[in-house]
Amino acid sequence: MPAGKSSSRLIPTGDDHRVTPAELFFDLVFVYAITQVTALMAAPAHLTTGHLFASLVVLALLWWCWTCYAWLGNVVRADTGGLLAVLVAVMAVVLVVSLAIPEVYADRSGGVYAPLVFVLCYGAVRLLHLVAYWLSAPEDQALRATLRRIALTSVAPPFALLLVGTAFHGKVQILIWAAAMLIDYSMVFMTRGSGWRVASPGHFAERHGLIVIIALGESIVALGVGMAGYALTGPVIIAATLGILIAAAMWWMYFRKVSEPAEHRLVELEGDERTKLATDAYTYLHMPMIAGVVLTALGVKTALHQIADTKHYDLAEPLHGVVAFALPGGVGLYLLACAAILARVSGRGSLVLLIGGGLCLVAGPLMTVLPALAALALLAAAVAGMAALHSRMARSTV
């Protein structure tokens, strides 16, 4: 049956399957969700490490919502009636999740209880995923056994913990939700070779490349948000240009030096070995990459705001508090995740990415003494230099 025609059935994919417009449409709601996480991080007047960690827990839960459907869309066509209907329903639910994010740790009076809405919608997303996967493989007993095990160990217990967490506030709620997330992630990791399969390596790699683009796009949006409402000045133009350079270097590092070898290795493997590589390199190691981009976006947004707000900040004033660590730390986390992916797919890590990522992670104290504009310039130069050096060393080993 032609792919463009509607059907109530779930249509299996082939090994040459590529990303469909339906999946691109599905990702639009996650653009907003990631933007909401960045806004949640930046909400307090004085951002703390605890609030930053709490925001990353929310991001991890959202990532699990997205990656579930990346796997499902790899084995079932997303542009046919059956799965398309599921995706539209999930989009509506994730939109509600996104609307609840600003109140997920501090519910406002006068409306529904946002933490409970968040958890119930999250549970609905996971349930719809399991049901759709179950219907996609009526004769695959190994997969169905895995789905039953996932439902009992990786969905029901974490969901119950998330529900319990809604009855608490502050650190207790954050710790309960973090525990639920860890249980979910660990249980899925233990079943990563049992019944799951990657039908199309090209689709799987492309799907994850697109979510990296979405995250980088959100970091570019943060540039405009940071200076919104302020006059366009010379320092603002320079800062925005530096922000673009940082994003471009991060894009180059992944799409020129990480995604291609990862996809090639995925194509070479078969069966459980392919599934395990897809789980490790994409489902798990892409998560810190996305977190790194979001942290970097937070730092760039704050720096742009500070540079643009000349009434309250001097150009010589450095970044303060956790944000000073988030700006280079986000880049460091991204680079280390890239290095881990390369090590997983090739058995060889990148010394440039390891050293550069490590230095970025500990560069926070330096950011607290440099003017915000100088901090952006230094980070942009460092990331661009690492991208160039990594490219040269990679060519020399070919």
C-alpha positions as CSV (number, residue, x, y, z in Angstrom):
1,M,0.0,0.0,0.0
2,P,1.4,3.5,-0.8
3,A,2.8,5.2,2.2
4,G,0.8,8.3,1.6
5,K,-2.6,6.6,2.0
6,S,-4.3,6.4,5.3
7,S,-4.8,3.1,7.1
8,S,-6.0,2.0,10.4
9,R,-3.3,-0.6,10.6
10,L,0.3,-0.2,11.8
11,I,2.5,-0.7,8.8
12,P,6.0,-2.2,9.4
13,T,9.0,-0.3,8.1
14,G,11.8,-1.6,5.9
15,D,15.6,-1.3,6.2
16,D,15.6,1.7,3.9
17,H,13.0,3.6,5.9
18,R,13.7,7.3,6.4
19,V,12.2,10.0,8.7
20,T,8.7,11.0,7.6
21,P,7.1,14.4,7.7
22,A,4.7,13.1,10.4
23,E,7.7,12.6,12.7
24,L,9.0,16.1,12.0
25,F,5.5,17.4,12.8
26,F,5.6,15.3,16.0
27,D,8.9,16.9,17.1
28,L,7.4,20.4,17.0
29,V,5.8,20.0,20.4
30,F,9.2,19.0,21.8
31,V,10.7,22.3,20.6
32,Y,8.3,24.0,22.9
33,A,9.0,21.5,25.7
34,I,12.7,22.1,25.6
35,T,12.1,25.9,25.6
36,Q,10.0,25.4,28.7
37,V,12.8,23.5,30.5
38,T,15.2,26.4,29.7
39,A,12.7,28.8,31.1
40,L,12.2,26.7,34.2
41,M,16.0,26.8,34.8
42,A,16.1,30.6,34.4
43,A,12.9,31.2,36.5
44,P,14.5,31.9,40.0
45,A,16.1,35.3,40.5
46,H,19.1,33.4,42.0
47,L,19.5,30.1,40.3
48,T,20.7,27.3,42.6
49,T,22.4,24.0,41.9
50,G,19.3,22.2,43.4
51,H,17.0,24.0,41.0
52,L,19.3,23.2,38.1
53,F,19.3,19.5,39.0
54,A,15.5,19.6,39.4
55,S,15.1,21.1,35.9
56,L,17.4,18.4,34.4
57,V,15.2,15.7,36.0
58,V,12.2,17.2,34.0
59,L,14.4,17.2,30.9
60,A,15.3,13.5,31.4
61,L,11.6,12.6,31.7
62,L,10.8,14.5,28.5
63,W,13.7,12.8,26.8
64,W,12.2,9.4,27.7
65,C,8.9,10.5,26.2
66,W,10.6,11.4,22.9
67,T,13.0,8.5,22.6
68,C,10.1,5.9,23.1
69,Y,8.5,7.2,19.9
70,A,11.8,7.3,18.0
71,W,12.1,3.6,18.6
72,L,8.5,3.0,17.6
73,G,8.7,5.0,14.5
74,N,11.7,2.9,13.4
75,V,9.6,-0.2,13.2
76,V,6.2,1.2,12.3
77,R,5.5,3.9,9.7
78,A,4.5,7.2,11.4
79,D,2.7,8.6,8.3
80,T,-0.1,6.0,8.2
81,G,-3.5,6.2,10.0
82,G,-2.7,3.9,13.0
83,L,0.5,5.4,14.3
84,L,-0.3,8.9,13.0
85,A,-3.4,9.0,15.2
86,V,-1.3,7.9,18.2
87,L,1.3,10.6,17.5
88,V,-1.3,13.4,17.3
89,A,-2.8,12.2,20.6
90,V,0.7,12.2,22.2
91,M,1.4,15.7,20.8
92,A,-1.7,17.0,22.6
93,V,-0.6,15.3,25.8
94,V,3.0,16.5,25.6
95,L,1.7,20.0,25.0
96,V,-0.1,19.8,28.3
97,V,3.0,18.5,29.9
98,S,4.9,21.5,28.5
99,L,2.3,23.9,29.8
100,A,2.7,22.4,33.3
101,I,6.5,22.6,33.4
102,P,6.7,26.2,34.8
103,E,4.6,25.1,37.8
104,V,5.9,21.5,38.2
105,Y,7.8,22.4,41.4
106,A,5.8,25.4,42.5
107,D,2.1,25.2,41.7
108,R,0.2,28.4,41.3
109,S,-3.1,29.0,42.9
110,G,-6.3,29.3,40.9
111,G,-5.8,26.4,38.5
112,V,-5.4,22.6,38.4
113,Y,-2.6,21.1,40.3
114,A,0.2,21.2,37.8
115,P,2.6,18.5,39.2
116,L,-0.3,16.0,39.1
117,V,-1.2,17.0,35.6
118,F,2.4,16.6,34.6
119,V,2.7,13.1,36.0
120,L,-0.7,11.9,34.7
121,C,0.1,13.1,31.2
122,Y,3.6,11.5,31.4
123,G,2.0,8.2,32.3
124,A,-0.4,8.6,29.4
125,V,2.5,9.1,26.9
126,R,4.3,5.9,28.2
127,L,1.0,3.9,28.1
128,L,0.2,4.9,24.6
129,H,3.7,3.9,23.5
130,L,3.4,0.4,25.1
131,V,0.0,-0.2,23.5
132,A,1.2,0.9,20.1
133,Y,4.3,-1.2,20.3
134,W,2.2,-4.2,21.4
135,L,-0.1,-3.8,18.4
136,S,2.8,-3.4,16.0
137,A,4.1,-7.0,16.7
138,P,1.2,-9.4,17.0
139,E,3.5,-12.4,16.3
140,D,6.7,-11.3,18.0
141,Q,6.5,-13.1,21.3
142,A,10.0,-12.0,22.4
143,L,9.1,-8.3,22.1
144,R,5.7,-8.8,23.8
145,A,7.5,-10.5,26.7
146,T,9.8,-7.5,26.9
147,L,6.9,-5.1,26.8
148,R,5.2,-6.9,29.7
149,R,8.4,-6.8,31.7
150,I,8.9,-3.1,30.9
151,A,5.4,-2.3,31.9
152,L,5.9,-4.0,35.3
153,T,9.4,-2.8,36.1
154,S,10.1,0.4,34.1
155,V,6.7,2.0,33.8
156,A,4.5,1.1,36.8
157,P,7.0,1.6,39.7
158,P,8.4,4.9,38.4
159,F,4.9,6.2,37.6
160,A,3.9,5.3,41.2
161,L,6.9,7.2,42.6
162,L,6.2,10.2,40.4
163,L,2.6,10.2,41.8
164,V,3.9,10.0,45.3
165,G,6.3,12.9,44.6
166,T,3.3,15.2,43.7
167,A,2.3,15.0,47.4
168,F,5.6,16.7,48.5
169,H,7.4,19.9,47.7
170,G,11.0,21.1,47.5
171,K,13.9,18.7,47.9
172,V,11.7,15.7,48.8
173,Q,9.7,15.9,45.6
174,I,12.9,16.4,43.5
175,L,14.6,13.4,45.0
176,I,11.5,11.1,44.6
177,W,11.2,12.1,41.0
178,A,14.9,11.6,40.4
179,A,14.6,8.1,41.9
180,A,11.7,7.3,39.6
181,M,13.8,8.4,36.6
182,L,16.8,6.3,37.7
183,I,14.6,3.2,38.0
184,D,13.1,3.8,34.6
185,Y,16.5,4.3,32.9
186,S,18.1,1.3,34.6
187,M,15.3,-1.1,33.9
188,V,15.2,-0.3,30.2
189,F,19.0,-0.6,30.0
190,M,18.8,-4.2,31.4
191,T,16.4,-5.2,28.7
192,R,18.1,-3.5,25.8
193,G,18.9,-6.7,23.9
194,S,15.6,-8.5,24.5
195,G,13.1,-8.3,21.7
196,W,13.8,-4.7,20.7
197,R,15.2,-4.2,17.2
198,V,16.4,-1.4,14.9
199,A,14.8,-2.0,11.5
200,S,16.4,1.0,9.7
201,P,19.8,2.3,11.0
202,G,19.5,5.3,8.7
203,H,16.2,6.3,10.1
204,F,17.3,5.9,13.7
205,A,20.5,8.0,13.2
206,E,18.6,10.7,11.3
207,R,15.9,10.8,13.9
208,H,18.4,11.6,16.7
209,G,20.2,14.0,14.5
210,L,17.0,16.0,14.2
211,I,16.5,16.2,17.9
212,V,20.0,17.6,18.3
213,I,19.1,20.2,15.6
214,I,16.0,21.0,17.7
215,A,18.0,21.5,20.8
216,L,20.6,23.7,19.0
217,G,17.8,25.7,17.5
218,E,16.4,26.3,21.0
219,S,19.9,27.7,22.0
220,I,19.7,30.1,19.1
221,V,16.2,31.2,20.1
222,A,17.7,31.8,23.6
223,L,19.9,34.5,22.0
224,G,16.8,36.5,21.0
225,V,15.0,35.9,24.3
226,G,18.0,37.1,26.3
227,M,18.0,40.6,24.7
228,A,14.2,40.9,24.2
229,G,13.0,44.4,25.2
230,Y,16.4,46.0,25.1
231,A,18.1,48.3,22.6
232,L,20.3,46.7,19.9
233,T,23.8,47.8,20.7
234,G,27.3,47.0,19.5
235,P,28.1,44.7,22.4
236,V,24.7,42.9,21.9
237,I,25.5,42.3,18.2
238,I,29.0,40.9,19.1
239,A,27.5,38.7,21.9
240,A,24.8,37.3,19.6
241,T,27.5,36.5,16.9
242,L,29.6,34.7,19.5
243,G,26.5,32.7,20.6
244,I,26.0,31.6,17.0
245,L,29.6,30.6,16.7
246,I,29.3,28.4,19.8
247,A,26.2,26.7,18.4
248,A,27.8,26.3,15.0
249,A,30.9,24.7,16.5
250,M,28.8,22.3,18.5
251,W,26.8,21.5,15.3
252,W,30.0,20.8,13.4
253,M,31.4,18.6,16.1
254,Y,28.3,16.3,16.0
255,F,27.2,16.3,12.4
256,R,30.7,16.1,10.9
257,K,32.6,14.0,13.4
258,V,30.1,12.0,15.5
259,S,26.9,11.2,13.7
260,E,28.5,9.7,10.6
261,P,30.7,7.1,12.2
262,A,27.9,6.2,14.6
263,E,25.5,5.6,11.8
264,H,28.1,3.6,9.8
265,R,28.7,1.3,12.8
266,L,25.0,0.9,13.3
267,V,24.6,-0.3,9.7
268,E,27.4,-2.8,10.1
269,L,25.9,-4.6,13.1
270,E,22.8,-6.8,13.2
271,G,20.4,-8.2,15.7
272,D,21.0,-7.7,19.4
273,E,24.4,-6.1,18.8
274,R,22.8,-3.4,16.7
275,T,20.0,-2.9,19.3
276,K,22.5,-2.6,22.1
277,L,24.6,0.0,20.2
278,A,21.5,2.0,19.4
279,T,20.5,2.0,23.0
280,D,23.9,2.9,24.4
281,A,25.0,5.5,21.8
282,Y,21.6,7.1,21.0
283,T,19.0,6.5,23.7
284,Y,21.4,7.0,26.6
285,L,24.5,9.0,25.4
286,H,22.4,11.5,23.4
287,M,20.6,12.5,26.6
288,P,23.6,14.3,28.1
289,M,24.2,15.9,24.7
290,I,20.8,17.5,24.8
291,A,21.2,18.5,28.5
292,G,24.5,20.1,27.5
293,V,22.9,22.2,24.8
294,V,20.1,23.3,27.2
295,L,22.6,24.3,29.8
296,T,24.6,26.2,27.2
297,A,21.4,27.9,26.1
298,L,20.8,29.0,29.7
299,G,24.2,30.5,30.0
300,V,24.1,32.3,26.6
301,K,20.6,33.6,27.3
302,T,21.7,35.0,30.7
303,A,24.9,36.5,29.2
304,L,22.9,38.3,26.4
305,H,20.4,39.6,29.0
306,Q,23.2,40.9,31.1
307,I,25.0,42.5,28.2
308,A,21.8,44.1,26.9
309,D,20.6,45.4,30.3
310,T,22.9,48.3,30.6
311,K,20.8,49.9,33.4
312,H,21.4,47.2,35.8
313,Y,24.7,45.6,34.6
314,D,28.1,47.1,33.6
315,L,29.8,45.5,30.6
316,A,32.8,44.7,32.9
317,E,30.5,42.6,35.1
318,P,31.0,38.8,35.0
319,L,28.3,36.1,35.1
320,H,27.3,35.2,38.6
321,G,26.5,32.0,40.5
322,V,25.4,28.7,38.9
323,V,25.0,30.3,35.4
324,A,28.7,31.0,35.3
325,F,29.3,27.3,35.6
326,A,26.4,26.3,33.3
327,L,27.7,28.2,30.3
328,P,31.0,26.3,29.9
329,G,29.7,23.3,31.7
330,G,27.0,22.7,29.2
331,V,29.6,22.8,26.4
332,G,31.8,20.4,28.4
333,L,28.9,18.0,28.9
334,Y,28.1,18.0,25.2
335,L,31.8,17.4,24.2
336,L,32.2,14.5,26.7
337,A,29.0,12.9,25.4
338,C,30.3,13.2,21.9
339,A,33.6,11.5,23.0
340,A,31.6,8.8,24.8
341,I,29.6,8.1,21.6
342,L,32.8,7.8,19.5
343,A,34.3,5.5,22.1
344,R,31.2,3.3,22.0
345,V,31.0,3.0,18.3
346,S,34.7,2.7,17.4
347,G,36.4,1.7,20.7
348,R,38.6,4.8,20.4
349,G,37.9,8.0,22.4
350,S,38.9,11.5,21.2
351,L,41.6,13.0,23.4
352,V,40.7,16.5,22.1
353,L,37.0,16.1,23.2
354,L,37.9,14.4,26.5
355,I,40.5,17.1,27.5
356,G,38.4,20.0,26.1
357,G,35.2,18.8,27.6
358,G,36.9,18.3,31.0
359,L,38.4,21.8,30.9
360,C,35.0,23.3,30.1
361,L,33.4,21.5,33.0
362,V,35.8,23.1,35.4
363,A,35.9,26.5,33.8
364,G,33.2,28.0,35.9
365,P,35.5,29.9,38.3
366,L,37.1,31.6,35.3
367,M,33.7,32.7,34.1
368,T,33.0,34.4,37.4
369,V,36.0,36.8,37.0
370,L,35.7,37.6,33.2
371,P,33.2,40.1,31.8
372,A,30.3,38.3,30.3
373,L,31.2,39.3,26.8
374,A,34.8,38.2,27.3
375,A,33.5,34.9,28.7
376,L,31.4,34.3,25.5
377,A,34.4,35.2,23.3
378,L,36.7,32.8,25.2
379,L,34.3,30.0,25.0
380,A,33.5,30.5,21.3
381,A,37.2,30.5,20.5
382,A,37.8,27.4,22.6
383,V,35.0,25.4,21.0
384,A,35.9,26.5,17.5
385,G,39.5,25.6,18.1
386,M,38.6,22.2,19.5
387,A,36.4,21.5,16.5
388,A,39.3,22.4,14.1
389,L,41.9,20.4,16.1
390,H,39.6,17.3,16.4
391,S,39.0,17.4,12.6
392,R,42.7,17.6,11.9
393,M,43.6,14.7,14.3
394,A,40.7,12.6,12.9
395,R,42.0,13.1,9.3
396,S,45.6,12.2,10.4
397,T,44.4,8.8,11.7
398,V,42.5,7.9,8.5
